[in-house]
Amino acid sequence: MKILVAIKRVVDPGVRVHPLSDGSGMNIASARMSINPFCEIAIEEAVRLKEQGVATEVVVVSIGSLAVQEQLRSALALGADRALHINTESSLEPLAIAKVLHRLVMQEQPQLVLLGKQSIDGDHNQTGQMLAALCGYSQGTFASHIDCKADEVWVTRELDGGLQTLALTLPAVITTDLRLNQPRHPTMPNIMKARQKPLAVIPIADLSVNVQPRLQTLSVVAPKLRQQGVKVVSVADLVNKLRQEAKVL
């Protein structure tokens, strides 16, 4: 089984970012970057499936400028076998990303495609579902447990009312949730080995995919600061405060 894992370069979760002064976007020029946390979970699950003998090859792919090769090398250090860099300076929307990944799926022919359920910057939660629709593959979203059985993969996903288990016929697309696993940290020997693993660079123009944006960002502004709370010493004071705020006699 070949597994294709799509990852995204995002601002590190521990970094606080602010909008640019002109409102055109976020100021991330000097921010520390990392692999999207949900994508790390997808990498970890793919590597575990390979360690279990279920998968024979793990291929990671990322779309972006040359800077994404840092995250691709990190994925190789975590256990992926080879990497694909789709080179573009443009910021793609979820549908365009799904179209690019669809073209790669047609070329690579993986039996399983793993993605994080969403990225922590856009929070769209769309790419995996769109990719499954374009490929015509079965899909399991928000996976908290994955179990491969013969030509099926059983995906347990969390719902508001409990757990749901789906039996998906391969090939399939699965998006990963936080409770699926705990990603490992790369060891120094694996970091050194990752430098020698193959990383292919593919210009996005070579894929002949229409990635023209369909949305326009008008402005990006920071949310208004909440007013400081007020402590009260008794229930009576609380009721009086609520009446004053609501202008109730």
DRENDO-906992 format. One record per residue (C-alpha): residue in three letters; y, z, x; residue number from 1. Coordinates in Angstrom, 3 decimals. Layout:
# residues N
<node><rest>Ala</rest><north>Y</north><up>Z</up><east>X</east><nr>NUM</nr></node>
...
//
This chain:
# residues 249
<node><rest>Met</rest><north>0.000</north><up>0.000</up><east>0.000</east><nr>1</nr></node>
<node><rest>Lys</rest><north>3.469</north><up>-0.907</up><east>1.244</east><nr>2</nr></node>
<node><rest>Ile</rest><north>6.345</north><up>1.311</up><east>0.113</east><nr>3</nr></node>
<node><rest>Leu</rest><north>9.951</north><up>0.136</up><east>0.119</east><nr>4</nr></node>
<node><rest>Val</rest><north>12.550</north><up>2.930</up><east>0.174</east><nr>5</nr></node>
<node><rest>Ala</rest><north>16.209</north><up>2.176</up><east>-0.540</east><nr>6</nr></node>
<node><rest>Ile</rest><north>18.724</north><up>4.588</up><east>0.976</east><nr>7</nr></node>
<node><rest>Lys</rest><north>22.501</north><up>4.936</up><east>0.868</east><nr>8</nr></node>
<node><rest>Arg</rest><north>25.078</north><up>6.165</up><east>3.395</east><nr>9</nr></node>
<node><rest>Val</rest><north>27.325</north><up>8.772</up><east>1.780</east><nr>10</nr></node>
<node><rest>Val</rest><north>29.742</north><up>11.502</up><east>2.799</east><nr>11</nr></node>
<node><rest>Asp</rest><north>27.795</north><up>14.583</up><east>3.888</east><nr>12</nr></node>
<node><rest>Pro</rest><north>27.426</north><up>17.024</up><east>0.946</east><nr>13</nr></node>
<node><rest>Gly</rest><north>29.066</north><up>19.777</up><east>2.991</east><nr>14</nr></node>
<node><rest>Val</rest><north>32.295</north><up>17.810</up><east>3.479</east><nr>15</nr></node>
<node><rest>Arg</rest><north>35.186</north><up>18.099</up><east>1.056</east><nr>16</nr></node>
<node><rest>Val</rest><north>37.099</north><up>14.855</up><east>0.569</east><nr>17</nr></node>
<node><rest>His</rest><north>40.447</north><up>14.071</up><east>-1.030</east><nr>18</nr></node>
<node><rest>Pro</rest><north>41.994</north><up>10.950</up><east>-2.594</east><nr>19</nr></node>
<node><rest>Leu</rest><north>44.201</north><up>8.697</up><east>-0.510</east><nr>20</nr></node>
<node><rest>Ser</rest><north>47.924</north><up>9.080</up><east>-1.041</east><nr>21</nr></node>
<node><rest>Asp</rest><north>48.153</north><up>5.670</up><east>-2.715</east><nr>22</nr></node>
<node><rest>Gly</rest><north>45.292</north><up>6.476</up><east>-5.119</east><nr>23</nr></node>
<node><rest>Ser</rest><north>43.230</north><up>3.490</up><east>-3.980</east><nr>24</nr></node>
<node><rest>Gly</rest><north>40.146</north><up>5.542</up><east>-3.127</east><nr>25</nr></node>
<node><rest>Met</rest><north>38.860</north><up>8.550</up><east>-1.231</east><nr>26</nr></node>
<node><rest>Asn</rest><north>39.880</north><up>9.394</up><east>2.314</east><nr>27</nr></node>
<node><rest>Ile</rest><north>36.554</north><up>9.207</up><east>4.156</east><nr>28</nr></node>
<node><rest>Ala</rest><north>37.691</north><up>7.495</up><east>7.364</east><nr>29</nr></node>
<node><rest>Ser</rest><north>36.842</north><up>10.490</up><east>9.565</east><nr>30</nr></node>
<node><rest>Ala</rest><north>34.347</north><up>12.231</up><east>7.284</east><nr>31</nr></node>
<node><rest>Arg</rest><north>30.842</north><up>13.121</up><east>8.472</east><nr>32</nr></node>
<node><rest>Met</rest><north>28.289</north><up>10.806</up><east>6.875</east><nr>33</nr></node>
<node><rest>Ser</rest><north>24.603</north><up>11.271</up><east>6.081</east><nr>34</nr></node>
<node><rest>Ile</rest><north>21.729</north><up>9.919</up><east>4.003</east><nr>35</nr></node>
<node><rest>Asn</rest><north>22.199</north><up>10.511</up><east>0.292</east><nr>36</nr></node>
<node><rest>Pro</rest><north>20.208</north><up>13.714</up><east>-0.494</east><nr>37</nr></node>
<node><rest>Phe</rest><north>18.179</north><up>12.070</up><east>-3.266</east><nr>38</nr></node>
<node><rest>Cys</rest><north>17.335</north><up>9.214</up><east>-0.878</east><nr>39</nr></node>
<node><rest>Glu</rest><north>16.087</north><up>11.729</up><east>1.711</east><nr>40</nr></node>
<node><rest>Ile</rest><north>13.641</north><up>12.975</up><east>-0.914</east><nr>41</nr></node>
<node><rest>Ala</rest><north>12.438</north><up>9.400</up><east>-1.481</east><nr>42</nr></node>
<node><rest>Ile</rest><north>11.868</north><up>8.953</up><east>2.273</east><nr>43</nr></node>
<node><rest>Glu</rest><north>9.975</north><up>12.234</up><east>2.490</east><nr>44</nr></node>
<node><rest>Glu</rest><north>7.699</north><up>11.298</up><east>-0.417</east><nr>45</nr></node>
<node><rest>Ala</rest><north>6.938</north><up>7.888</up><east>1.086</east><nr>46</nr></node>
<node><rest>Val</rest><north>6.080</north><up>9.450</up><east>4.453</east><nr>47</nr></node>
<node><rest>Arg</rest><north>3.841</north><up>12.030</up><east>2.765</east><nr>48</nr></node>
<node><rest>Leu</rest><north>1.984</north><up>9.274</up><east>0.916</east><nr>49</nr></node>
<node><rest>Lys</rest><north>1.419</north><up>7.536</up><east>4.241</east><nr>50</nr></node>
<node><rest>Glu</rest><north>0.179</north><up>10.773</up><east>5.829</east><nr>51</nr></node>
<node><rest>Gln</rest><north>-2.260</north><up>11.146</up><east>2.924</east><nr>52</nr></node>
<node><rest>Gly</rest><north>-3.653</north><up>7.662</up><east>3.614</east><nr>53</nr></node>
<node><rest>Val</rest><north>-2.299</north><up>6.258</up><east>0.349</east><nr>54</nr></node>
<node><rest>Ala</rest><north>0.349</north><up>4.064</up><east>1.981</east><nr>55</nr></node>
<node><rest>Thr</rest><north>-0.048</north><up>1.880</up><east>5.062</east><nr>56</nr></node>
<node><rest>Glu</rest><north>3.611</north><up>1.033</up><east>5.735</east><nr>57</nr></node>
<node><rest>Val</rest><north>6.989</north><up>2.536</up><east>4.844</east><nr>58</nr></node>
<node><rest>Val</rest><north>9.996</north><up>0.212</up><east>4.981</east><nr>59</nr></node>
<node><rest>Val</rest><north>13.537</north><up>1.512</up><east>4.520</east><nr>60</nr></node>
<node><rest>Val</rest><north>16.497</north><up>-0.624</up><east>3.495</east><nr>61</nr></node>
<node><rest>Ser</rest><north>20.211</north><up>0.051</up><east>3.265</east><nr>62</nr></node>
<node><rest>Ile</rest><north>23.191</north><up>-2.093</up><east>2.308</east><nr>63</nr></node>
<node><rest>Gly</rest><north>26.538</north><up>-1.820</up><east>4.061</east><nr>64</nr></node>
<node><rest>Ser</rest><north>28.415</north><up>-2.271</up><east>7.315</east><nr>65</nr></node>
<node><rest>Leu</rest><north>26.955</north><up>-1.748</up><east>10.782</east><nr>66</nr></node>
<node><rest>Ala</rest><north>27.588</north><up>1.975</up><east>10.333</east><nr>67</nr></node>
<node><rest>Val</rest><north>24.563</north><up>2.306</up><east>8.003</east><nr>68</nr></node>
<node><rest>Gln</rest><north>22.270</north><up>1.718</up><east>10.980</east><nr>69</nr></node>
<node><rest>Glu</rest><north>22.855</north><up>5.363</up><east>11.902</east><nr>70</nr></node>
<node><rest>Gln</rest><north>21.212</north><up>6.430</up><east>8.635</east><nr>71</nr></node>
<node><rest>Leu</rest><north>18.474</north><up>3.824</up><east>9.002</east><nr>72</nr></node>
<node><rest>Arg</rest><north>17.605</north><up>5.228</up><east>12.439</east><nr>73</nr></node>
<node><rest>Ser</rest><north>17.536</north><up>8.695</up><east>10.892</east><nr>74</nr></node>
<node><rest>Ala</rest><north>15.066</north><up>7.418</up><east>8.295</east><nr>75</nr></node>
<node><rest>Leu</rest><north>12.921</north><up>5.929</up><east>11.048</east><nr>76</nr></node>
<node><rest>Ala</rest><north>12.973</north><up>9.305</up><east>12.802</east><nr>77</nr></node>
<node><rest>Leu</rest><north>11.717</north><up>10.911</up><east>9.592</east><nr>78</nr></node>
<node><rest>Gly</rest><north>8.638</north><up>8.681</up><east>9.646</east><nr>79</nr></node>
<node><rest>Ala</rest><north>9.485</north><up>5.229</up><east>8.285</east><nr>80</nr></node>
<node><rest>Asp</rest><north>7.887</north><up>2.312</up><east>10.147</east><nr>81</nr></node>
<node><rest>Arg</rest><north>10.673</north><up>-0.266</up><east>10.108</east><nr>82</nr></node>
<node><rest>Ala</rest><north>14.122</north><up>-0.785</up><east>8.676</east><nr>83</nr></node>
<node><rest>Leu</rest><north>16.113</north><up>-3.560</up><east>7.011</east><nr>84</nr></node>
<node><rest>His</rest><north>19.913</north><up>-3.617</up><east>7.183</east><nr>85</nr></node>
<node><rest>Ile</rest><north>21.644</north><up>-5.832</up><east>4.633</east><nr>86</nr></node>
<node><rest>Asn</rest><north>24.940</north><up>-6.415</up><east>6.394</east><nr>87</nr></node>
<node><rest>Thr</rest><north>28.110</north><up>-6.540</up><east>4.286</east><nr>88</nr></node>
<node><rest>Glu</rest><north>31.586</north><up>-5.051</up><east>4.497</east><nr>89</nr></node>
<node><rest>Ser</rest><north>31.929</north><up>-4.980</up><east>0.707</east><nr>90</nr></node>
<node><rest>Ser</rest><north>31.245</north><up>-1.970</up><east>-1.489</east><nr>91</nr></node>
<node><rest>Leu</rest><north>28.692</north><up>-3.118</up><east>-4.047</east><nr>92</nr></node>
<node><rest>Glu</rest><north>28.306</north><up>-2.005</up><east>-7.645</east><nr>93</nr></node>
<node><rest>Pro</rest><north>24.907</north><up>-0.797</up><east>-8.952</east><nr>94</nr></node>
<node><rest>Leu</rest><north>24.027</north><up>-4.156</up><east>-10.537</east><nr>95</nr></node>
<node><rest>Ala</rest><north>24.804</north><up>-6.035</up><east>-7.321</east><nr>96</nr></node>
<node><rest>Ile</rest><north>22.719</north><up>-3.536</up><east>-5.324</east><nr>97</nr></node>
<node><rest>Ala</rest><north>19.828</north><up>-3.994</up><east>-7.764</east><nr>98</nr></node>
<node><rest>Lys</rest><north>20.054</north><up>-7.778</up><east>-7.368</east><nr>99</nr></node>
<node><rest>Val</rest><north>19.945</north><up>-7.510</up><east>-3.576</east><nr>100</nr></node>
<node><rest>Leu</rest><north>16.995</north><up>-5.122</up><east>-3.702</east><nr>101</nr></node>
<node><rest>His</rest><north>15.241</north><up>-7.427</up><east>-6.171</east><nr>102</nr></node>
<node><rest>Arg</rest><north>15.479</north><up>-10.273</up><east>-3.674</east><nr>103</nr></node>
<node><rest>Leu</rest><north>14.030</north><up>-8.025</up><east>-0.956</east><nr>104</nr></node>
<node><rest>Val</rest><north>11.204</north><up>-6.907</up><east>-3.245</east><nr>105</nr></node>
<node><rest>Met</rest><north>10.300</north><up>-10.546</up><east>-3.840</east><nr>106</nr></node>
<node><rest>Gln</rest><north>10.191</north><up>-11.099</up><east>-0.058</east><nr>107</nr></node>
<node><rest>Glu</rest><north>8.450</north><up>-7.890</up><east>1.016</east><nr>108</nr></node>
<node><rest>Gln</rest><north>6.100</north><up>-7.543</up><east>-1.982</east><nr>109</nr></node>
<node><rest>Pro</rest><north>5.793</north><up>-3.728</up><east>-1.876</east><nr>110</nr></node>
<node><rest>Gln</rest><north>3.433</north><up>-2.020</up><east>-4.303</east><nr>111</nr></node>
<node><rest>Leu</rest><north>5.847</north><up>0.894</up><east>-4.729</east><nr>112</nr></node>
<node><rest>Val</rest><north>9.638</north><up>1.107</up><east>-4.566</east><nr>113</nr></node>
<node><rest>Leu</rest><north>11.245</north><up>4.529</up><east>-4.190</east><nr>114</nr></node>
<node><rest>Leu</rest><north>14.931</north><up>5.322</up><east>-4.687</east><nr>115</nr></node>
<node><rest>Gly</rest><north>16.995</north><up>8.427</up><east>-5.167</east><nr>116</nr></node>
<node><rest>Lys</rest><north>17.791</north><up>8.867</up><east>-8.849</east><nr>117</nr></node>
<node><rest>Gln</rest><north>21.521</north><up>8.654</up><east>-8.038</east><nr>118</nr></node>
<node><rest>Ser</rest><north>23.995</north><up>8.796</up><east>-5.176</east><nr>119</nr></node>
<node><rest>Ile</rest><north>26.274</north><up>11.788</up><east>-4.812</east><nr>120</nr></node>
<node><rest>Asp</rest><north>29.374</north><up>9.617</up><east>-4.449</east><nr>121</nr></node>
<node><rest>Gly</rest><north>29.137</north><up>7.262</up><east>-7.429</east><nr>122</nr></node>
<node><rest>Asp</rest><north>26.672</north><up>9.302</up><east>-9.560</east><nr>123</nr></node>
<node><rest>His</rest><north>25.883</north><up>6.137</up><east>-11.539</east><nr>124</nr></node>
<node><rest>Asn</rest><north>22.111</north><up>6.661</up><east>-11.952</east><nr>125</nr></node>
<node><rest>Gln</rest><north>21.656</north><up>2.947</up><east>-12.687</east><nr>126</nr></node>
<node><rest>Thr</rest><north>20.243</north><up>1.084</up><east>-9.696</east><nr>127</nr></node>
<node><rest>Gly</rest><north>16.585</north><up>2.089</up><east>-10.059</east><nr>128</nr></node>
<node><rest>Gln</rest><north>16.436</north><up>1.206</up><east>-13.738</east><nr>129</nr></node>
<node><rest>Met</rest><north>18.194</north><up>-2.130</up><east>-13.182</east><nr>130</nr></node>
<node><rest>Leu</rest><north>15.871</north><up>-2.983</up><east>-10.291</east><nr>131</nr></node>
<node><rest>Ala</rest><north>12.764</north><up>-2.278</up><east>-12.383</east><nr>132</nr></node>
<node><rest>Ala</rest><north>14.115</north><up>-4.518</up><east>-15.150</east><nr>133</nr></node>
<node><rest>Leu</rest><north>14.903</north><up>-7.370</up><east>-12.750</east><nr>134</nr></node>
<node><rest>Cys</rest><north>11.454</north><up>-7.129</up><east>-11.118</east><nr>135</nr></node>
<node><rest>Gly</rest><north>9.604</north><up>-6.646</up><east>-14.393</east><nr>136</nr></node>
<node><rest>Tyr</rest><north>7.925</north><up>-3.563</up><east>-12.913</east><nr>137</nr></node>
<node><rest>Ser</rest><north>6.968</north><up>-0.338</up><east>-14.642</east><nr>138</nr></node>
<node><rest>Gln</rest><north>9.331</north><up>2.520</up><east>-13.876</east><nr>139</nr></node>
<node><rest>Gly</rest><north>9.372</north><up>6.301</up><east>-13.682</east><nr>140</nr></node>
<node><rest>Thr</rest><north>12.708</north><up>8.071</up><east>-13.365</east><nr>141</nr></node>
<node><rest>Phe</rest><north>13.651</north><up>11.616</up><east>-12.277</east><nr>142</nr></node>
<node><rest>Ala</rest><north>10.239</north><up>12.146</up><east>-10.677</east><nr>143</nr></node>
<node><rest>Ser</rest><north>9.355</north><up>15.758</up><east>-9.863</east><nr>144</nr></node>
<node><rest>His</rest><north>5.713</north><up>14.947</up><east>-8.926</east><nr>145</nr></node>
<node><rest>Ile</rest><north>3.933</north><up>11.755</up><east>-7.860</east><nr>146</nr></node>
<node><rest>Asp</rest><north>0.174</north><up>11.285</up><east>-7.775</east><nr>147</nr></node>
<node><rest>Cys</rest><north>-1.413</north><up>7.951</up><east>-6.825</east><nr>148</nr></node>
<node><rest>Lys</rest><north>-4.749</north><up>7.175</up><east>-8.491</east><nr>149</nr></node>
<node><rest>Ala</rest><north>-6.495</north><up>3.847</up><east>-7.819</east><nr>150</nr></node>
<node><rest>Asp</rest><north>-4.204</north><up>1.107</up><east>-9.187</east><nr>151</nr></node>
<node><rest>Glu</rest><north>-1.981</north><up>3.593</up><east>-11.045</east><nr>152</nr></node>
<node><rest>Val</rest><north>0.646</north><up>6.126</up><east>-10.055</east><nr>153</nr></node>
<node><rest>Trp</rest><north>1.181</north><up>9.191</up><east>-12.230</east><nr>154</nr></node>
<node><rest>Val</rest><north>4.768</north><up>10.368</up><east>-12.385</east><nr>155</nr></node>
<node><rest>Thr</rest><north>5.757</north><up>13.756</up><east>-13.779</east><nr>156</nr></node>
<node><rest>Arg</rest><north>9.371</north><up>13.908</up><east>-14.872</east><nr>157</nr></node>
<node><rest>Glu</rest><north>11.485</north><up>16.732</up><east>-16.241</east><nr>158</nr></node>
<node><rest>Leu</rest><north>12.910</north><up>16.465</up><east>-19.736</east><nr>159</nr></node>
<node><rest>Asp</rest><north>15.149</north><up>18.838</up><east>-21.646</east><nr>160</nr></node>
<node><rest>Gly</rest><north>12.148</north><up>20.081</up><east>-23.601</east><nr>161</nr></node>
<node><rest>Gly</rest><north>9.569</north><up>20.256</up><east>-20.810</east><nr>162</nr></node>
<node><rest>Leu</rest><north>7.573</north><up>17.915</up><east>-18.569</east><nr>163</nr></node>
<node><rest>Gln</rest><north>6.402</north><up>14.369</up><east>-19.230</east><nr>164</nr></node>
<node><rest>Thr</rest><north>3.683</north><up>12.586</up><east>-17.233</east><nr>165</nr></node>
<node><rest>Leu</rest><north>3.599</north><up>8.781</up><east>-17.161</east><nr>166</nr></node>
<node><rest>Ala</rest><north>0.774</north><up>6.587</up><east>-15.870</east><nr>167</nr></node>
<node><rest>Leu</rest><north>2.409</north><up>3.555</up><east>-14.257</east><nr>168</nr></node>
<node><rest>Thr</rest><north>0.579</north><up>0.380</up><east>-13.345</east><nr>169</nr></node>
<node><rest>Leu</rest><north>1.411</north><up>-0.847</up><east>-9.849</east><nr>170</nr></node>
<node><rest>Pro</rest><north>3.700</north><up>-2.322</up><east>-8.685</east><nr>171</nr></node>
<node><rest>Ala</rest><north>6.268</north><up>0.208</up><east>-9.861</east><nr>172</nr></node>
<node><rest>Val</rest><north>9.767</north><up>1.559</up><east>-9.260</east><nr>173</nr></node>
<node><rest>Ile</rest><north>10.249</north><up>5.341</up><east>-9.085</east><nr>174</nr></node>
<node><rest>Thr</rest><north>13.479</north><up>7.308</up><east>-8.746</east><nr>175</nr></node>
<node><rest>Thr</rest><north>13.231</north><up>10.751</up><east>-7.183</east><nr>176</nr></node>
<node><rest>Asp</rest><north>14.631</north><up>14.084</up><east>-8.342</east><nr>177</nr></node>
<node><rest>Leu</rest><north>15.437</north><up>17.240</up><east>-6.378</east><nr>178</nr></node>
<node><rest>Arg</rest><north>12.217</north><up>19.123</up><east>-7.213</east><nr>179</nr></node>
<node><rest>Leu</rest><north>9.894</north><up>16.426</up><east>-5.884</east><nr>180</nr></node>
<node><rest>Asn</rest><north>9.801</north><up>17.798</up><east>-2.324</east><nr>181</nr></node>
<node><rest>Gln</rest><north>11.729</north><up>19.422</up><east>0.519</east><nr>182</nr></node>
<node><rest>Pro</rest><north>12.691</north><up>16.825</up><east>3.150</east><nr>183</nr></node>
<node><rest>Arg</rest><north>11.665</north><up>17.570</up><east>6.724</east><nr>184</nr></node>
<node><rest>His</rest><north>13.927</north><up>17.658</up><east>9.769</east><nr>185</nr></node>
<node><rest>Pro</rest><north>13.329</north><up>15.017</up><east>12.437</east><nr>186</nr></node>
<node><rest>Thr</rest><north>11.923</north><up>16.215</up><east>15.739</east><nr>187</nr></node>
<node><rest>Met</rest><north>13.409</north><up>15.160</up><east>19.064</east><nr>188</nr></node>
<node><rest>Pro</rest><north>10.346</north><up>13.038</up><east>20.036</east><nr>189</nr></node>
<node><rest>Asn</rest><north>10.543</north><up>11.203</up><east>16.706</east><nr>190</nr></node>
<node><rest>Ile</rest><north>14.286</north><up>10.647</up><east>17.173</east><nr>191</nr></node>
<node><rest>Met</rest><north>13.547</north><up>9.033</up><east>20.541</east><nr>192</nr></node>
<node><rest>Lys</rest><north>10.738</north><up>6.919</up><east>19.069</east><nr>193</nr></node>
<node><rest>Ala</rest><north>13.022</north><up>5.756</up><east>16.245</east><nr>194</nr></node>
<node><rest>Arg</rest><north>15.162</north><up>3.899</up><east>18.792</east><nr>195</nr></node>
<node><rest>Gln</rest><north>12.218</north><up>1.614</up><east>19.538</east><nr>196</nr></node>
<node><rest>Lys</rest><north>11.203</north><up>0.908</up><east>15.954</east><nr>197</nr></node>
<node><rest>Pro</rest><north>12.178</north><up>-2.489</up><east>14.504</east><nr>198</nr></node>
<node><rest>Leu</rest><north>15.477</north><up>-2.730</up><east>12.624</east><nr>199</nr></node>
<node><rest>Ala</rest><north>16.231</north><up>-6.179</up><east>11.212</east><nr>200</nr></node>
<node><rest>Val</rest><north>19.796</north><up>-7.172</up><east>10.287</east><nr>201</nr></node>
<node><rest>Ile</rest><north>20.112</north><up>-9.593</up><east>7.367</east><nr>202</nr></node>
<node><rest>Pro</rest><north>23.544</north><up>-10.991</up><east>6.410</east><nr>203</nr></node>
<node><rest>Ile</rest><north>23.970</north><up>-10.568</up><east>2.685</east><nr>204</nr></node>
<node><rest>Ala</rest><north>24.961</north><up>-14.239</up><east>2.388</east><nr>205</nr></node>
<node><rest>Asp</rest><north>21.413</north><up>-15.209</up><east>3.460</east><nr>206</nr></node>
<node><rest>Leu</rest><north>20.041</north><up>-13.684</up><east>0.244</east><nr>207</nr></node>
<node><rest>Ser</rest><north>22.096</north><up>-16.000</up><east>-2.010</east><nr>208</nr></node>
<node><rest>Val</rest><north>22.894</north><up>-13.206</up><east>-4.459</east><nr>209</nr></node>
<node><rest>Asn</rest><north>26.051</north><up>-13.032</up><east>-6.574</east><nr>210</nr></node>
<node><rest>Val</rest><north>27.591</north><up>-9.664</up><east>-5.679</east><nr>211</nr></node>
<node><rest>Gln</rest><north>31.075</north><up>-10.255</up><east>-7.066</east><nr>212</nr></node>
<node><rest>Pro</rest><north>32.505</north><up>-7.008</up><east>-8.519</east><nr>213</nr></node>
<node><rest>Arg</rest><north>32.709</north><up>-6.676</up><east>-12.285</east><nr>214</nr></node>
<node><rest>Leu</rest><north>34.806</north><up>-3.505</up><east>-12.293</east><nr>215</nr></node>
<node><rest>Gln</rest><north>38.231</north><up>-2.688</up><east>-10.865</east><nr>216</nr></node>
<node><rest>Thr</rest><north>39.294</north><up>0.786</up><east>-9.773</east><nr>217</nr></node>
<node><rest>Leu</rest><north>42.820</north><up>1.398</up><east>-11.042</east><nr>218</nr></node>
<node><rest>Ser</rest><north>43.429</north><up>4.739</up><east>-9.355</east><nr>219</nr></node>
<node><rest>Val</rest><north>41.687</north><up>7.783</up><east>-7.918</east><nr>220</nr></node>
<node><rest>Val</rest><north>43.313</north><up>11.187</up><east>-8.414</east><nr>221</nr></node>
<node><rest>Ala</rest><north>42.238</north><up>14.743</up><east>-7.759</east><nr>222</nr></node>
<node><rest>Pro</rest><north>41.456</north><up>16.917</up><east>-10.811</east><nr>223</nr></node>
<node><rest>Lys</rest><north>44.089</north><up>19.383</up><east>-11.883</east><nr>224</nr></node>
<node><rest>Leu</rest><north>43.717</north><up>22.844</up><east>-10.441</east><nr>225</nr></node>
<node><rest>Arg</rest><north>42.555</north><up>25.496</up><east>-12.888</east><nr>226</nr></node>
<node><rest>Gln</rest><north>44.925</north><up>28.340</up><east>-13.558</east><nr>227</nr></node>
<node><rest>Gln</rest><north>43.990</north><up>31.683</up><east>-12.078</east><nr>228</nr></node>
<node><rest>Gly</rest><north>42.071</north><up>33.949</up><east>-14.443</east><nr>229</nr></node>
<node><rest>Val</rest><north>43.311</north><up>37.312</up><east>-15.738</east><nr>230</nr></node>
<node><rest>Lys</rest><north>41.249</north><up>40.514</up><east>-15.713</east><nr>231</nr></node>
<node><rest>Val</rest><north>41.309</north><up>42.811</up><east>-18.737</east><nr>232</nr></node>
<node><rest>Val</rest><north>40.215</north><up>46.433</up><east>-18.876</east><nr>233</nr></node>
<node><rest>Ser</rest><north>38.929</north><up>46.636</up><east>-22.454</east><nr>234</nr></node>
<node><rest>Val</rest><north>37.721</north><up>44.593</up><east>-25.391</east><nr>235</nr></node>
<node><rest>Ala</rest><north>40.946</north><up>45.332</up><east>-27.241</east><nr>236</nr></node>
<node><rest>Asp</rest><north>42.963</north><up>43.864</up><east>-24.369</east><nr>237</nr></node>
<node><rest>Leu</rest><north>40.691</north><up>40.813</up><east>-24.376</east><nr>238</nr></node>
<node><rest>Val</rest><north>41.221</north><up>40.251</up><east>-28.107</east><nr>239</nr></node>
<node><rest>Asn</rest><north>44.990</north><up>40.627</up><east>-27.727</east><nr>240</nr></node>
<node><rest>Lys</rest><north>44.998</north><up>38.173</up><east>-24.820</east><nr>241</nr></node>
<node><rest>Leu</rest><north>43.011</north><up>35.630</up><east>-26.800</east><nr>242</nr></node>
<node><rest>Arg</rest><north>45.378</north><up>35.989</up><east>-29.738</east><nr>243</nr></node>
<node><rest>Gln</rest><north>48.367</north><up>35.411</up><east>-27.462</east><nr>244</nr></node>
<node><rest>Glu</rest><north>46.802</north><up>32.330</up><east>-25.912</east><nr>245</nr></node>
<node><rest>Ala</rest><north>45.898</north><up>30.946</up><east>-29.305</east><nr>246</nr></node>
<node><rest>Lys</rest><north>49.260</north><up>32.029</up><east>-30.733</east><nr>247</nr></node>
<node><rest>Val</rest><north>47.527</north><up>33.947</up><east>-33.483</east><nr>248</nr></node>
<node><rest>Leu</rest><north>49.389</north><up>36.841</up><east>-35.083</east><nr>249</nr></node>
//
